[in-house]
């Protein structure tokens, strides 16, 4: 028998959870409405072994068809303190399974050093919380996940190889992949259903048929998992088209559809990869939003029709996402659609049923009502958990106190500009400086700027360059200096996370020309602004006359609660509260407030630091209860 159809046994160690209000799918007598059975006890007989297999058409729990009703939550986007609440919210909406992307670059920030134990990287704690709340778990570990996350989850240290290829059999990429899977497997094995845990399935890659056709790569990934002791079924996830399914599916792996919204989609998947279950691995209740767009607000009526089709036909599915969370720090990714570079918002609210702060939306209530209508008579969904408290705080003034210009690191020297990765920097900002010899004025062009820059001549601000708008040139005015100093301060806005432009190095990735002349001999200064940066940032007593300023202020809290910090008095930059990076803001919107979770606040005085690329004068911020 194929390993992917191996019987999965569930023993006592998993079952302070499972089966209680889990919505195991079942049919009543012919002609009656489909129902979902609800076991009577959350403490089943520990002597009973449960099994989970891939049937020819259905997922089988204890040999009987089992309908997965999943809700996607990404532990890396949610503070660890709120994991259990979000899982409870998913259960109360009618889900019986939690699906989770794991972001490789969230766990291997430094090459060869892994963190699966601290904060919201503690995957064992996340899986255990789901189990204790009576939920099954599906793991979607990559190595590539997309997810509007920086570089689709792939660690940017790999970009230090100039000719690197990803998502294929490039040996440098595969060595890193094998090491990651091996280490992650050590974390996951105790939680597999075969070892008494809640993890039913693991995804192989993600939407590979939208990217490439290296089936040797897909087969190699499955083999690495199996050799690492992972013996639960696998699945793939692809769009419901012939070419995507041909390139992205694997024999013996269940087929996930992104999304499966009609019988035609399911029929195609069964034709392309017969003999395994098919499910909608991403049913979309919301959608993503980029900077400069209107908030995405998909139609709820269409969603309800789709979910009704899935419930009526007893098809397994997974809401992507049931709760989005937040792209804290520098973790937001970007797309490269028909309009060019499209950076993602800090908020990953996604117009999901559970909003960024964890509250139920009208969409949540409509879905809960619909799914609940399939319960047997007298059975009820769990009550909706109490909301996490939120607060406002009054306007507080932030004043300039330092700048990047007063905190310059040692420079790197290069004949021509090089990207962040060439200097071992993954995120943040980088300053490129040179003296103008020959041409002193005219059209300055930065070839392949990634992604945003402010330009200065002899310390005077000239203007901005913006990859998003395709603005890569600017006119330099005359200067009185014999050899004017040109400075280009660049910001990395997030690496592309989808399709063919994922090799997305940051900073100045090619060259700088002035009236066609290539400018040489650069000093390059890195500002990663990583953990602890603002805590060690000294104030300056000098006058701050050049954009690139840090602002500081405080606000008082009697009882810490979640809040959203309004940034409409600022232009573009990053916010820290008590040393925690809340993420990017930008006056172009649509997001104007940044989510600050209560665990990052303290009773009494709280410090807020803002780095703004443009603003020069003091400005206020204030807290609100909602996004």
C-alpha positions as CSV (number, residue, x, y, z in Angstrom):
1,X,0.0,0.0,0.0
2,X,1.2,3.5,-0.8
3,X,2.7,5.3,2.2
4,X,0.3,8.2,1.7
5,X,-2.7,5.9,2.3
6,X,-1.2,4.5,5.5
7,X,-3.7,4.2,8.4
8,X,-3.1,7.0,10.9
9,X,-3.8,6.0,14.5
10,X,-4.9,8.5,17.1
11,X,-4.1,7.5,20.7
12,X,-4.8,9.1,24.2
13,X,-2.1,11.7,24.2
14,X,-4.1,13.8,21.7
15,X,-7.4,13.6,23.3
16,X,-8.0,16.3,25.6
17,X,-9.3,17.5,22.3
18,X,-10.8,16.2,19.2
19,X,-14.2,14.9,18.5
20,X,-16.2,17.0,21.0
21,X,-17.7,19.7,19.0
22,X,-15.8,18.6,16.0
23,X,-18.1,18.7,13.1
24,X,-17.6,15.2,11.6
25,X,-19.5,15.0,8.3
26,X,-22.2,12.3,7.9
27,X,-25.3,11.7,5.9
28,X,-28.7,10.7,7.4
29,X,-31.1,8.4,5.6
30,X,-31.7,8.9,1.9
31,X,-33.7,12.0,1.1
32,X,-33.0,13.7,4.4
33,X,-30.9,16.9,4.7
34,X,-27.2,16.3,5.2
35,X,-26.1,16.6,8.9
36,X,-22.9,16.9,10.8
37,X,-22.6,14.6,13.8
38,X,-21.4,15.9,17.1
39,X,-19.9,13.4,19.5
40,X,-21.4,13.4,23.0
41,X,-18.1,13.7,25.0
42,X,-14.9,15.7,24.8
43,X,-13.2,12.8,26.6
44,X,-13.6,9.7,24.3
45,X,-12.6,6.2,25.4
46,X,-8.8,6.2,25.5
47,X,-8.8,2.6,24.5
48,X,-10.3,3.4,21.1
49,X,-7.8,3.9,18.2
50,X,-8.9,6.4,15.6
51,X,-7.8,6.2,12.0
52,X,-7.4,8.8,9.3
53,X,-6.8,7.7,5.7
54,X,-7.2,8.9,2.1
55,X,-10.0,7.0,0.5
56,X,-10.6,7.0,-3.3
57,X,-13.0,9.9,-2.9
58,X,-13.2,10.9,0.7
59,X,-11.1,11.5,3.7
60,X,-11.8,8.7,6.1
61,X,-11.9,9.0,9.9
62,X,-12.3,5.6,11.6
63,X,-13.1,4.3,8.1
64,X,-16.1,6.7,7.6
65,X,-16.2,9.7,5.3
66,X,-15.1,12.8,7.2
67,X,-15.7,16.4,6.1
68,X,-12.9,18.8,6.9
69,X,-14.2,22.3,7.7
70,X,-11.0,24.2,8.1
71,X,-10.2,27.7,9.2
72,X,-6.7,29.1,8.2
73,X,-4.8,30.9,10.9
74,X,-1.1,31.7,10.6
75,X,0.7,31.6,14.0
76,X,3.4,33.9,12.7
77,X,0.8,36.7,12.2
78,X,-0.8,36.4,15.6
79,X,0.6,37.1,19.1
80,X,1.1,33.8,20.9
81,X,-1.1,35.1,23.7
82,X,-4.1,35.2,21.3
83,X,-3.7,31.8,19.6
84,X,-6.2,30.0,21.7
85,X,-8.8,32.8,21.4
86,X,-8.5,32.7,17.6
87,X,-8.8,28.9,17.5
88,X,-11.9,29.1,19.8
89,X,-13.4,31.7,17.4
90,X,-12.8,29.4,14.4
91,X,-14.5,26.5,16.3
92,X,-17.5,28.6,17.3
93,X,-18.0,29.5,13.6
94,X,-18.3,25.8,12.8
95,X,-14.8,24.7,11.9
96,X,-13.4,21.4,13.0
97,X,-9.9,21.9,11.7
98,X,-7.2,24.6,11.9
99,X,-5.0,25.0,8.8
100,X,-1.7,26.8,9.3
101,X,1.0,28.1,7.0
102,X,4.4,28.0,8.6
103,X,6.8,30.6,7.3
104,X,10.3,29.1,6.9
105,X,12.0,32.5,7.1
106,X,10.1,33.2,10.4
107,X,11.9,30.2,11.9
108,X,15.3,30.4,10.2
109,X,16.1,34.1,10.4
110,X,19.9,33.4,10.4
111,X,21.2,30.6,8.2
112,X,21.4,27.3,10.1
113,X,19.8,28.7,13.3
114,X,16.2,27.7,13.9
115,X,13.7,28.9,16.4
116,X,10.6,26.7,16.9
117,X,10.3,27.5,20.6
118,X,10.0,31.3,21.4
119,X,7.0,33.6,21.1
120,X,4.8,33.0,18.1
121,X,7.4,30.6,16.6
122,X,6.5,27.9,19.1
123,X,4.7,25.6,16.7
124,X,4.3,22.8,19.3
125,X,2.4,25.2,21.5
126,X,0.1,26.2,18.6
127,X,-0.7,22.7,17.7
128,X,-1.3,21.7,21.3
129,X,-3.6,24.6,21.8
130,X,-5.7,23.5,18.8
131,X,-5.8,20.0,20.1
132,X,-6.9,21.1,23.6
133,X,-9.7,23.1,21.9
134,X,-10.9,20.0,20.1
135,X,-9.6,20.8,16.7
136,X,-7.7,18.8,14.0
137,X,-4.7,20.4,12.4
138,X,-3.5,20.7,8.8
139,X,0.1,22.0,8.4
140,X,1.2,23.9,5.3
141,X,5.0,24.3,5.9
142,X,6.2,25.3,2.4
143,X,9.1,25.5,1.8
144,X,7.2,28.1,-0.3
145,X,3.8,29.3,0.9
146,X,3.1,32.6,-0.9
147,X,0.6,34.0,1.7
148,X,1.4,37.7,1.0
149,X,4.4,37.1,3.3
150,X,8.0,38.3,2.6
151,X,9.5,36.2,-0.2
152,X,6.7,33.7,0.2
153,X,8.4,32.4,3.3
154,X,11.8,31.6,1.7
155,X,14.7,32.9,3.7
156,X,16.4,35.9,2.0
157,X,19.9,34.7,3.0
158,X,19.6,32.5,0.0
159,X,19.7,35.5,-2.2
160,X,23.3,36.0,-1.4
161,X,23.9,33.5,-4.2
162,X,23.9,35.6,-7.3
163,X,22.6,33.0,-9.6
164,X,20.2,31.2,-7.2
165,X,17.1,29.5,-8.5
166,X,14.2,28.7,-6.1
167,X,11.4,26.2,-6.1
168,X,13.4,23.7,-8.2
169,X,16.3,21.3,-7.9
170,X,19.0,24.0,-7.5
171,X,21.4,22.2,-5.1
172,X,22.0,25.2,-2.9
173,X,18.3,25.7,-2.5
174,X,17.6,22.1,-1.9
175,X,20.3,21.7,0.7
176,X,18.6,24.5,2.7
177,X,15.2,23.0,2.1
178,X,16.3,19.6,3.3
179,X,17.8,21.1,6.5
180,X,14.6,23.0,7.2
181,X,12.3,20.0,6.7
182,X,14.5,17.8,8.8
183,X,14.4,20.3,11.7
184,X,10.7,21.0,11.4
185,X,10.0,17.3,11.2
186,X,11.5,16.9,14.6
187,X,9.0,19.4,15.9
188,X,6.0,18.0,14.1
189,X,6.4,14.2,14.6
190,X,5.0,14.1,18.2
191,X,1.9,15.9,16.9
192,X,1.1,13.6,14.0
193,X,-2.1,11.7,14.1
194,X,0.0,8.5,13.8
195,X,1.6,9.4,17.2
196,X,-1.6,10.4,18.9
197,X,-1.6,14.1,17.8
198,X,-4.0,16.2,15.9
199,X,-2.0,16.7,12.7
200,X,-3.9,14.9,9.9
201,X,-2.1,16.1,6.7
202,X,0.9,18.1,5.4
203,X,1.0,20.1,2.2
204,X,3.7,19.6,-0.3
205,X,4.8,23.1,-1.5
206,X,2.1,25.5,-2.5
207,X,0.4,26.3,-5.8
208,X,3.4,24.9,-7.7
209,X,1.4,24.6,-10.9
210,X,1.2,28.4,-11.0
211,X,5.0,28.6,-10.9
212,X,6.9,25.7,-12.5
213,X,6.8,22.2,-13.8
214,X,9.7,20.5,-12.1
215,X,8.0,17.3,-10.9
216,X,11.3,15.9,-9.8
217,X,11.3,18.8,-7.3
218,X,7.8,18.0,-6.0
219,X,8.7,14.3,-5.7
220,X,11.9,15.2,-3.9
221,X,10.0,17.2,-1.3
222,X,7.7,14.3,-0.5
223,X,10.7,12.0,-0.2
224,X,12.5,14.3,2.2
225,X,9.4,14.4,4.4
226,X,9.0,10.7,4.4
227,X,12.7,10.1,5.1
228,X,12.3,12.5,8.0
229,X,9.7,10.2,9.6
230,X,6.5,12.0,8.5
231,X,4.0,9.3,7.9
232,X,0.7,11.2,7.5
233,X,-1.0,11.8,4.2
234,X,0.2,14.6,2.0
235,X,-1.7,17.0,-0.3
236,X,-1.0,19.6,-2.9
237,X,-2.8,22.9,-3.5
238,X,-3.4,24.4,-7.0
239,X,-5.8,26.4,-9.0
240,X,-8.6,24.4,-10.8
241,X,-7.0,24.5,-14.2
242,X,-5.6,21.7,-16.3
243,X,-2.1,23.0,-16.6
244,X,-1.9,23.9,-12.9
245,X,-3.1,20.5,-11.8
246,X,-0.9,18.7,-14.2
247,X,2.2,20.5,-13.0
248,X,1.3,20.7,-9.3
249,X,-0.3,17.5,-8.2
250,X,1.3,14.2,-7.2
251,X,0.0,10.6,-7.4
252,X,-1.1,9.4,-4.0
253,X,-1.5,13.0,-2.6
254,X,-4.9,14.5,-1.9
255,X,-5.7,17.4,-4.2
256,X,-6.4,20.8,-2.8
257,X,-8.1,23.4,-5.0
258,X,-7.5,27.1,-4.6
259,X,-10.4,27.3,-4.8
260,X,-12.9,24.5,-5.5
261,X,-16.2,26.4,-6.0
262,X,-18.1,24.2,-8.4
263,X,-18.6,20.5,-9.3
264,X,-16.7,21.2,-12.5
265,X,-13.6,22.1,-10.5
266,X,-13.8,18.9,-8.5
267,X,-14.4,16.7,-11.6
268,X,-11.3,18.2,-13.3
269,X,-9.2,17.5,-10.2
270,X,-10.4,13.9,-10.1
271,X,-9.6,13.5,-13.7
272,X,-6.1,14.9,-13.4
273,X,-5.2,13.0,-10.2
274,X,-7.6,10.1,-9.7
275,X,-8.0,7.8,-6.7
276,X,-7.5,10.4,-4.0
277,X,-9.8,12.9,-2.2
278,X,-10.3,16.4,-3.6
279,X,-11.1,19.4,-1.4
280,X,-11.2,23.2,-1.6
281,X,-7.9,24.0,0.3
282,X,-8.5,27.7,-0.1
283,X,-12.1,28.9,0.0
284,X,-11.8,32.7,0.0
285,X,-14.1,34.7,2.4
286,X,-11.9,37.8,1.9
287,X,-9.0,39.1,-0.2
288,X,-5.7,40.9,0.1
289,X,-5.1,44.6,-0.2
290,X,-2.0,46.5,-1.5
291,X,-0.8,50.0,-0.6
292,X,-2.6,52.6,-2.6
293,X,-5.7,50.5,-3.3
294,X,-9.2,50.5,-1.8
295,X,-9.8,47.9,0.9
296,X,-10.8,44.6,-0.7
297,X,-14.4,43.7,0.3
298,X,-15.6,40.6,-1.5
299,X,-19.3,40.0,-1.8
300,X,-20.6,37.9,1.1
301,X,-23.6,36.6,-0.9
302,X,-21.3,34.8,-3.4
303,X,-19.3,33.4,-0.5
304,X,-22.5,32.0,1.2
305,X,-23.6,30.4,-2.1
306,X,-20.2,28.7,-2.4
307,X,-20.1,27.4,1.1
308,X,-23.7,26.1,0.8
309,X,-22.6,24.2,-2.3
310,X,-19.7,22.7,-0.4
311,X,-21.9,21.8,2.6
312,X,-24.7,20.4,0.5
313,X,-22.3,18.2,-1.4
314,X,-20.3,17.2,1.7
315,X,-17.1,18.5,0.3
316,X,-14.2,19.3,2.5
317,X,-12.9,22.8,2.5
318,X,-10.7,25.4,4.3
319,X,-11.4,29.1,4.7
320,X,-8.4,31.1,3.5
321,X,-8.3,32.9,5.8
322,X,-10.7,32.7,8.7
323,X,-8.4,35.2,10.6
324,X,-5.6,37.0,8.9
325,X,-3.7,38.8,11.7
326,X,-0.9,41.3,11.0
327,X,2.4,41.6,9.0
328,X,4.4,42.9,12.0
329,X,7.8,44.3,11.4
330,X,9.1,43.8,7.8
331,X,7.2,40.6,7.1
332,X,4.7,41.9,4.5
333,X,5.3,40.7,1.0
334,X,4.4,42.1,-2.4
335,X,2.9,41.0,-5.7
336,X,3.9,41.8,-9.3
337,X,0.7,41.8,-11.2
338,X,-0.2,43.7,-14.3
339,X,0.4,47.1,-12.6
340,X,4.0,46.3,-11.6
341,X,5.3,46.1,-8.1
342,X,2.4,45.9,-5.5
343,X,3.5,46.0,-1.8
344,X,1.1,44.5,0.7
345,X,-0.3,46.3,3.7
346,X,0.9,45.8,7.2
347,X,-2.6,44.7,8.2
348,X,-3.6,41.2,7.0
349,X,-7.2,41.8,8.1
350,X,-8.1,40.3,4.7
351,X,-11.8,41.2,5.2
352,X,-11.8,37.8,7.0
353,X,-14.7,36.5,9.1
354,X,-12.6,37.2,12.3
355,X,-11.0,40.6,11.9
356,X,-7.5,41.7,12.7
357,X,-8.3,42.3,16.3
358,X,-10.1,38.9,16.7
359,X,-13.7,40.1,16.6
360,X,-16.5,38.5,14.7
361,X,-17.7,40.3,11.6
362,X,-21.2,40.2,10.0
363,X,-19.6,37.7,7.6
364,X,-18.6,35.5,10.6
365,X,-22.2,35.6,11.9
366,X,-23.6,34.7,8.5
367,X,-21.2,31.8,8.0
368,X,-21.8,30.5,11.6
369,X,-25.6,30.5,10.9
370,X,-25.1,28.7,7.6
371,X,-22.8,26.0,8.9
372,X,-24.8,25.6,12.1
373,X,-27.9,24.8,10.0
374,X,-26.3,21.5,9.1
375,X,-26.0,20.4,12.7
376,X,-28.3,17.6,14.0
377,X,-31.4,18.7,15.9
378,X,-30.6,20.0,19.4
379,X,-26.9,20.2,18.6
380,X,-25.4,23.7,18.9
381,X,-22.1,25.3,18.0
382,X,-19.9,26.4,20.9
383,X,-20.7,30.0,22.1
384,X,-18.7,32.8,20.6
385,X,-15.8,33.7,22.9
386,X,-15.8,37.0,24.6
387,X,-13.9,39.6,22.6
388,X,-10.4,40.6,23.5
389,X,-10.6,44.1,25.1
390,X,-9.7,47.1,23.0
391,X,-9.0,50.7,24.0
392,X,-8.3,54.2,22.8
393,X,-5.8,56.6,24.1
394,X,-5.7,60.4,23.8
395,X,-3.6,62.3,21.4
396,X,0.0,62.4,22.3
397,X,2.7,64.5,20.6
398,X,5.8,62.9,19.1
399,X,8.9,65.1,18.8
400,X,12.1,64.6,16.7
401,X,14.9,63.2,18.8
402,X,17.4,61.6,16.4
403,X,18.0,60.7,12.7
404,X,19.8,58.1,10.6
405,X,22.3,60.8,9.7
406,X,23.4,61.0,13.3
407,X,23.7,57.2,13.7
408,X,25.7,56.2,10.7
409,X,27.3,52.8,10.7
410,X,30.7,52.0,9.1
411,X,30.4,52.0,5.3
412,X,30.9,49.3,2.8
413,X,32.9,50.4,-0.3
414,X,31.9,49.3,-3.8
415,X,32.7,50.4,-7.3
416,X,29.0,50.1,-8.2
417,X,26.0,49.9,-5.9
418,X,25.1,46.4,-4.7
419,X,21.9,45.2,-3.1
420,X,21.2,44.6,0.6
421,X,21.9,40.9,0.3
422,X,25.5,41.4,-0.9
423,X,26.2,42.9,2.5
424,X,24.3,40.3,4.5
425,X,21.4,42.6,5.2
426,X,17.8,41.2,4.7
427,X,15.5,44.0,5.7
428,X,15.2,47.7,6.5
429,X,17.0,50.6,4.8
430,X,20.3,51.3,3.0
431,X,22.1,54.5,2.1
432,X,24.1,54.8,-1.1
433,X,26.5,57.8,-1.3
434,X,28.9,59.0,-3.9
435,X,30.5,62.2,-5.2
436,X,29.6,63.5,-8.6
437,X,32.5,63.7,-11.1
438,X,31.8,64.7,-14.7
439,X,28.1,65.3,-14.8
440,X,26.9,67.3,-11.8
441,X,23.2,67.9,-12.8
442,X,20.5,66.5,-15.0
443,X,18.6,63.2,-15.2
444,X,19.4,60.7,-12.5
445,X,18.2,57.2,-13.2
446,X,18.4,54.3,-10.8
447,X,18.0,51.0,-12.7
448,X,16.0,48.4,-10.8
449,X,15.5,50.3,-7.6
450,X,13.8,48.0,-5.0
451,X,11.7,49.7,-3.7
452,X,11.5,53.3,-2.6
453,X,14.1,56.0,-2.1
454,X,14.6,59.6,-1.0
455,X,17.3,61.5,-2.9
456,X,19.7,64.2,-1.6
457,X,22.4,66.4,-3.1
458,X,24.8,68.0,-0.6
459,X,22.4,67.2,2.1
460,X,19.4,68.9,0.5
461,X,16.3,66.8,-0.2
462,X,15.5,66.6,-3.9
463,X,12.6,64.1,-4.2
464,X,11.6,60.5,-4.2
465,X,11.8,57.4,-6.4
466,X,9.0,54.8,-6.2
467,X,9.1,51.3,-7.8
468,X,5.4,51.0,-7.2
469,X,4.7,53.9,-9.6
470,X,7.5,53.1,-12.0
471,X,9.3,56.3,-11.0
472,X,13.0,55.5,-11.3
473,X,14.4,58.9,-12.4
474,X,14.6,62.4,-11.1
475,X,16.2,65.7,-12.2
476,X,19.2,66.9,-10.1
477,X,19.4,70.7,-9.9
478,X,22.7,72.6,-10.2
479,X,25.0,72.6,-7.2
480,X,27.6,75.1,-6.1
481,X,30.0,72.3,-5.0
482,X,32.9,71.2,-7.1
483,X,32.0,67.6,-6.5
484,X,28.4,67.4,-5.1
485,X,27.6,64.6,-2.7
486,X,24.7,62.4,-4.0
487,X,22.8,60.3,-1.4
488,X,20.1,57.8,-2.2
489,X,18.4,56.4,0.9
490,X,16.5,53.2,0.0
491,X,13.7,51.3,1.7
492,X,13.0,47.6,1.2
493,X,9.2,47.4,1.0
494,X,8.8,43.6,0.9
495,X,10.0,40.9,-1.4
496,X,7.6,39.6,-4.1
497,X,5.9,36.5,-2.9
498,X,4.2,35.0,-6.0
499,X,4.9,34.0,-9.6
500,X,7.9,34.7,-11.8
501,X,9.6,37.7,-10.1
502,X,10.3,36.2,-6.7
503,X,14.1,36.8,-7.0
504,X,13.6,40.2,-5.6
505,X,16.8,41.6,-4.1
506,X,16.6,44.9,-2.3
507,X,18.1,48.4,-2.6
508,X,19.9,49.4,-5.8
509,X,20.1,46.1,-7.7
510,X,21.8,47.3,-10.9
511,X,23.3,50.8,-11.4
512,X,22.9,54.6,-11.1
513,X,23.4,56.8,-14.1
514,X,23.4,60.6,-14.5
515,X,22.7,61.7,-18.1
516,X,23.6,58.2,-19.1
517,X,27.0,58.2,-17.3
518,X,27.4,55.3,-14.9
519,X,28.2,56.6,-11.4
520,X,31.1,54.8,-9.6
521,X,32.8,54.5,-6.2
522,X,30.1,54.3,-3.6
523,X,29.9,54.3,0.2
524,X,27.1,52.0,1.3
525,X,25.6,52.2,4.8
526,X,23.2,49.5,6.2
527,X,20.3,50.2,8.5
528,X,18.6,46.8,9.2
529,X,16.6,48.3,12.1
530,X,16.2,44.9,13.6
531,X,15.3,43.7,17.1
532,X,16.6,46.1,19.8
533,X,17.6,48.8,17.4
534,X,15.4,51.6,18.8
535,X,16.2,50.6,22.4
536,X,19.8,51.6,21.8
537,X,19.1,54.7,19.7
538,X,20.8,57.8,21.3
539,X,19.2,61.2,21.1
540,X,21.1,64.0,19.4
541,X,21.4,67.6,20.6
542,X,22.1,68.8,17.1
543,X,19.4,70.4,15.0
544,X,17.6,67.9,12.8
545,X,17.3,69.5,9.3
546,X,17.3,66.6,7.0
547,X,14.5,64.0,6.4
548,X,15.1,60.6,7.9
549,X,14.1,61.5,11.4
550,X,13.1,59.4,14.5
551,X,10.3,60.8,16.6
552,X,9.6,59.8,20.2
553,X,6.7,60.1,22.7
554,X,4.9,58.3,25.4
555,X,1.4,57.5,26.4
556,X,-0.1,56.2,29.6
557,X,-2.2,53.1,30.0
558,X,-4.2,52.1,33.1
559,X,-5.2,48.7,31.9
560,X,-3.4,47.4,28.8
561,X,-5.8,46.4,25.9
562,X,-5.5,46.2,22.2
563,X,-5.3,49.5,20.3
564,X,-4.9,50.9,16.8
565,X,-2.4,53.7,16.5
566,X,-3.5,56.4,14.0
567,X,-0.6,57.6,11.8
568,X,-2.4,60.2,9.7
569,X,-0.1,63.0,10.9
570,X,2.9,61.2,9.5
571,X,4.0,60.4,5.9
572,X,5.8,57.1,5.5
573,X,7.8,54.9,7.8
574,X,7.8,52.4,10.6
575,X,6.5,52.4,14.2
576,X,7.8,50.7,17.4
577,X,6.0,50.5,20.7
578,X,8.1,49.5,23.7
579,X,10.6,48.1,21.2
580,X,8.1,46.0,19.2
581,X,8.0,46.8,15.4
582,X,4.3,47.2,14.5
583,X,5.1,47.5,10.8
584,X,5.0,50.0,8.0
585,X,2.6,53.0,7.5
586,X,2.1,55.1,4.4
587,X,-0.1,58.1,3.8
588,X,-1.4,56.7,0.5
589,X,-3.5,54.3,2.6
590,X,-5.9,52.7,2.7
591,X,-4.5,51.6,6.0
592,X,-4.0,54.6,8.4
593,X,-3.9,52.8,11.8
594,X,-1.5,50.1,13.0
595,X,-2.6,47.3,15.3
596,X,-0.8,47.2,18.7
597,X,-1.7,44.1,20.8
598,X,-2.2,44.4,24.5
599,X,0.7,42.0,25.4
600,X,3.1,44.6,23.9
601,X,1.9,47.3,26.3
602,X,2.4,47.8,30.0
603,X,0.6,49.5,32.8
604,X,1.8,53.0,33.1
605,X,4.1,54.7,30.6
606,X,4.6,53.3,27.1
607,X,7.1,54.5,24.6
608,X,6.4,55.0,20.9
609,X,9.1,55.6,18.3
610,X,8.4,56.5,14.7
611,X,10.9,56.6,11.9
612,X,9.6,58.7,9.1
613,X,11.2,59.2,5.7
614,X,9.8,62.6,5.0
615,X,8.3,64.3,8.1
616,X,10.4,67.0,9.8
617,X,8.2,68.6,12.4
618,X,6.4,67.2,15.6
619,X,3.1,65.4,15.1
620,X,0.5,63.7,17.2
621,X,-0.7,60.1,17.3
622,X,-3.6,58.6,19.1
623,X,-5.1,55.2,19.8
624,X,-8.5,53.9,18.5
625,X,-10.4,50.7,19.3
626,X,-10.8,49.6,15.6
627,X,-8.8,49.5,12.4
